[in-house]
Amino acid sequence: MNTRPPFAQADEARADFAAIADDLDFIGKRSKEDDLKISSYPRFHARPLIRRIWDLEKRSGAMRGALLAFAITSIAPGPSHAATPSLTTLVNFNGINGWWPVAGLIADASGNLFGTTAGAGVYLDGTVFEIAKTAGGYASAPITLVSFNGTNGASPEAGLIADSSGNLFGTTMLGGAYNDGTVFEIVKTASGYASTPTTLVSFNGTNGSWPAAGLIADSSGNLFGTTSQGGAFENAYGFFTYGTVFEIVKTASGYASSPTTLVSFNGTDGGSPFAGLIADRSGNLFGTTLEGGAYNDGTVFEIVKTASGYASTPTTLVSFNGSDGMFPASGLIADAEENLFGTTSGGGSNGQGTVFEIAKTADGYASAPTTLVSFNGTNGASPEAGLIADRSGNLFGTTMEGGAHNDGAVFEVTDSGFLPPPLSPAHRGGRTATAGASGLWPASTAG
């Protein structure tokens, strides 16, 4: 743990951030169109530094505020109208038991809820928590399963998955032996959970850094994910690497202690995968990169499963070109016919982001996306999260900005062409790693 005064550490982090801003002085030399492209670039790449500033200020008492985990309790509709929904605050985080829960929740078979907070806890580096299901509802305070201490990880900004034994798995964006992030396991015990995480992997930069997304697992328990930075290739400006896709192999005694780097992105084939992966019934992996590709506007990629493992280079399915979208910050979902759907946080006909489909063809995938929606600001802007779909094929998502008050929107896309897979008792809510009825894991639809 760093024992320097928190404000000094925060000032140091600001200096790091300012240095990056200085390095980005090429922005002013770019055309107006290119300025639009680059406008959201630092927001993603500087996120660990921004997190560091905010977290250190929180430690010094400069930032306060209640963050809460909540549930919307559904009330059965009346015969002719829907009842008013009711919101129950289950937990108010107070810093000591966590701060900034930016990821979603998972639930076990008993209804207990599990999640992460990106900051605070005993060592101020974030937590994994449980909210216990009780006879009358839920406990009013979280059980802190783990407080990260920097050495074993820091800033868990993604959600969790669990195996069939109830063991929890996740990533931390920072911390570990090299401060490049970790993959961890929290072991389920006879009496609850281990109080310290098992660090499966500490990223070292060369094999990846800053894993911003969560994990998926195959039927053998092998873990797969992305790192938003690190890997073998630096970008043209020399201050960021392009990121990786990795596998952590399940062994007879646990897990491999180092990741297998399946792909190191090189910019041309994509860069900075901030979102997680999905896989089809053959084990092929699919994801997005925020930047890179033919136009440096991001890509959708596939990593083909082979007889001996995985292809060492990604297949670029789509290179976004601005007019059809740019900067896909979120992951994909797939329908029953393995058509891929997602969002881009920018670009499109109005420059405000898109919802897109990449059609499955007889010999692979279409090389250009079908733009289902181009946001225009009024109906939303900058969709940085992924989609879900209902049993009728309607798509749902959020935009970070835009809408009537420019504070973001929740949207539905009807007649999307999404073909829902048949109902299956498989994967629900991130609890397990089993495949959905479409053969994709995680499963791609809601309810």
ChimeraX attribute file (.defattr): number of C-alpha atoms within 10 A of each C-alpha:
attribute: neighborCount
match mode: 1-to-1
recipient: residues
	/A:1	10
	/A:2	7
	/A:3	6
	/A:4	8
	/A:5	11
	/A:6	18
	/A:7	17
	/A:8	12
	/A:9	17
	/A:10	22
	/A:11	14
	/A:12	15
	/A:13	20
	/A:14	16
	/A:15	13
	/A:16	15
	/A:17	19
	/A:18	12
	/A:19	11
	/A:20	17
	/A:21	14
	/A:22	11
	/A:23	13
	/A:24	15
	/A:25	10
	/A:26	11
	/A:27	17
	/A:28	10
	/A:29	9
	/A:30	13
	/A:31	10
	/A:32	11
	/A:33	10
	/A:34	13
	/A:35	15
	/A:36	16
	/A:37	21
	/A:38	18
	/A:39	11
	/A:40	14
	/A:41	15
	/A:42	13
	/A:43	11
	/A:44	15
	/A:45	18
	/A:46	15
	/A:47	15
	/A:48	18
	/A:49	18
	/A:50	18
	/A:51	18
	/A:52	22
	/A:53	21
	/A:54	16
	/A:55	25
	/A:56	25
	/A:57	19
	/A:58	21
	/A:59	21
	/A:60	12
	/A:61	11
	/A:62	11
	/A:63	11
	/A:64	12
	/A:65	12
	/A:66	11
	/A:67	17
	/A:68	16
	/A:69	18
	/A:70	12
	/A:71	12
	/A:72	11
	/A:73	10
	/A:74	11
	/A:75	11
	/A:76	11
	/A:77	11
	/A:78	8
	/A:79	7
	/A:80	6
	/A:81	8
	/A:82	10
	/A:83	12
	/A:84	10
	/A:85	12
	/A:86	11
	/A:87	11
	/A:88	11
	/A:89	13
	/A:90	18
	/A:91	18
	/A:92	18
	/A:93	21
	/A:94	16
	/A:95	21
	/A:96	16
	/A:97	24
	/A:98	27
	/A:99	27
	/A:100	23
	/A:101	23
	/A:102	17
	/A:103	16
	/A:104	16
	/A:105	21
	/A:106	19
	/A:107	22
	/A:108	17
	/A:109	8
	/A:110	9
	/A:111	14
	/A:112	16
	/A:113	17
	/A:114	25
	/A:115	28
	/A:116	31
	/A:117	29
	/A:118	26
	/A:119	32
	/A:120	27
	/A:121	23
	/A:122	17
	/A:123	16
	/A:124	25
	/A:125	30
	/A:126	32
	/A:127	31
	/A:128	28
	/A:129	21
	/A:130	21
	/A:131	21
	/A:132	19
	/A:133	16
	/A:134	12
	/A:135	7
	/A:136	6
	/A:137	10
	/A:138	17
	/A:139	16
	/A:140	14
	/A:141	15
	/A:142	22
	/A:143	14
	/A:144	20
	/A:145	21
	/A:146	21
	/A:147	28
	/A:148	27
	/A:149	21
	/A:150	22
	/A:151	18
	/A:152	25
	/A:153	30
	/A:154	30
	/A:155	31
	/A:156	34
	/A:157	27
	/A:158	26
	/A:159	25
	/A:160	28
	/A:161	25
	/A:162	25
	/A:163	17
	/A:164	12
	/A:165	10
	/A:166	18
	/A:167	16
	/A:168	22
	/A:169	24
	/A:170	27
	/A:171	32
	/A:172	34
	/A:173	28
	/A:174	29
	/A:175	25
	/A:176	24
	/A:177	17
	/A:178	16
	/A:179	21
	/A:180	25
	/A:181	31
	/A:182	31
	/A:183	28
	/A:184	23
	/A:185	21
	/A:186	21
	/A:187	19
	/A:188	16
	/A:189	11
	/A:190	7
	/A:191	6
	/A:192	10
	/A:193	17
	/A:194	16
	/A:195	14
	/A:196	16
	/A:197	21
	/A:198	14
	/A:199	19
	/A:200	21
	/A:201	22
	/A:202	28
	/A:203	27
	/A:204	19
	/A:205	19
	/A:206	17
	/A:207	24
	/A:208	28
	/A:209	29
	/A:210	29
	/A:211	33
	/A:212	27
	/A:213	27
	/A:214	25
	/A:215	27
	/A:216	26
	/A:217	27
	/A:218	17
	/A:219	13
	/A:220	11
	/A:221	18
	/A:222	16
	/A:223	21
	/A:224	24
	/A:225	28
	/A:226	31
	/A:227	32
	/A:228	29
	/A:229	29
	/A:230	25
	/A:231	25
	/A:232	18
	/A:233	19
	/A:234	18
	/A:235	15
	/A:236	9
	/A:237	10
	/A:238	9
	/A:239	10
	/A:240	18
	/A:241	26
	/A:242	29
	/A:243	33
	/A:244	30
	/A:245	28
	/A:246	21
	/A:247	21
	/A:248	21
	/A:249	19
	/A:250	16
	/A:251	11
	/A:252	7
	/A:253	6
	/A:254	10
	/A:255	17
	/A:256	16
	/A:257	13
	/A:258	17
	/A:259	22
	/A:260	14
	/A:261	19
	/A:262	21
	/A:263	21
	/A:264	27
	/A:265	29
	/A:266	21
	/A:267	23
	/A:268	18
	/A:269	25
	/A:270	31
	/A:271	30
	/A:272	31
	/A:273	33
	/A:274	27
	/A:275	27
	/A:276	26
	/A:277	27
	/A:278	24
	/A:279	28
	/A:280	19
	/A:281	14
	/A:282	11
	/A:283	19
	/A:284	16
	/A:285	22
	/A:286	24
	/A:287	28
	/A:288	31
	/A:289	33
	/A:290	29
	/A:291	29
	/A:292	25
	/A:293	24
	/A:294	17
	/A:295	16
	/A:296	23
	/A:297	27
	/A:298	31
	/A:299	32
	/A:300	28
	/A:301	22
	/A:302	22
	/A:303	21
	/A:304	19
	/A:305	16
	/A:306	11
	/A:307	7
	/A:308	6
	/A:309	10
	/A:310	17
	/A:311	16
	/A:312	14
	/A:313	16
	/A:314	22
	/A:315	15
	/A:316	19
	/A:317	21
	/A:318	22
	/A:319	27
	/A:320	27
	/A:321	19
	/A:322	23
	/A:323	17
	/A:324	24
	/A:325	29
	/A:326	29
	/A:327	31
	/A:328	34
	/A:329	26
	/A:330	24
	/A:331	26
	/A:332	26
	/A:333	26
	/A:334	33
	/A:335	22
	/A:336	18
	/A:337	15
	/A:338	22
	/A:339	19
	/A:340	23
	/A:341	28
	/A:342	30
	/A:343	32
	/A:344	33
	/A:345	26
	/A:346	30
	/A:347	26
	/A:348	24
	/A:349	17
	/A:350	15
	/A:351	23
	/A:352	25
	/A:353	31
	/A:354	31
	/A:355	27
	/A:356	23
	/A:357	24
	/A:358	21
	/A:359	19
	/A:360	16
	/A:361	12
	/A:362	7
	/A:363	6
	/A:364	9
	/A:365	17
	/A:366	16
	/A:367	15
	/A:368	16
	/A:369	22
	/A:370	15
	/A:371	19
	/A:372	18
	/A:373	17
	/A:374	25
	/A:375	25
	/A:376	18
	/A:377	21
	/A:378	15
	/A:379	18
	/A:380	26
	/A:381	29
	/A:382	28
	/A:383	30
	/A:384	23
	/A:385	20
	/A:386	22
	/A:387	25
	/A:388	20
	/A:389	25
	/A:390	15
	/A:391	15
	/A:392	13
	/A:393	19
	/A:394	18
	/A:395	24
	/A:396	16
	/A:397	19
	/A:398	19
	/A:399	26
	/A:400	17
	/A:401	20
	/A:402	20
	/A:403	19
	/A:404	12
	/A:405	11
	/A:406	15
	/A:407	12
	/A:408	20
	/A:409	21
	/A:410	13
	/A:411	16
	/A:412	14
	/A:413	16
	/A:414	14
	/A:415	11
	/A:416	18
	/A:417	16
	/A:418	26
	/A:419	19
	/A:420	21
	/A:421	21
	/A:422	10
	/A:423	12
	/A:424	13
	/A:425	9
	/A:426	15
	/A:427	19
	/A:428	21
	/A:429	16
	/A:430	22
	/A:431	22
	/A:432	27
	/A:433	25
	/A:434	24
	/A:435	23
	/A:436	23
	/A:437	19
	/A:438	21
	/A:439	21
	/A:440	25
	/A:441	28
	/A:442	27
	/A:443	26
	/A:444	28
	/A:445	26
	/A:446	14
	/A:447	11
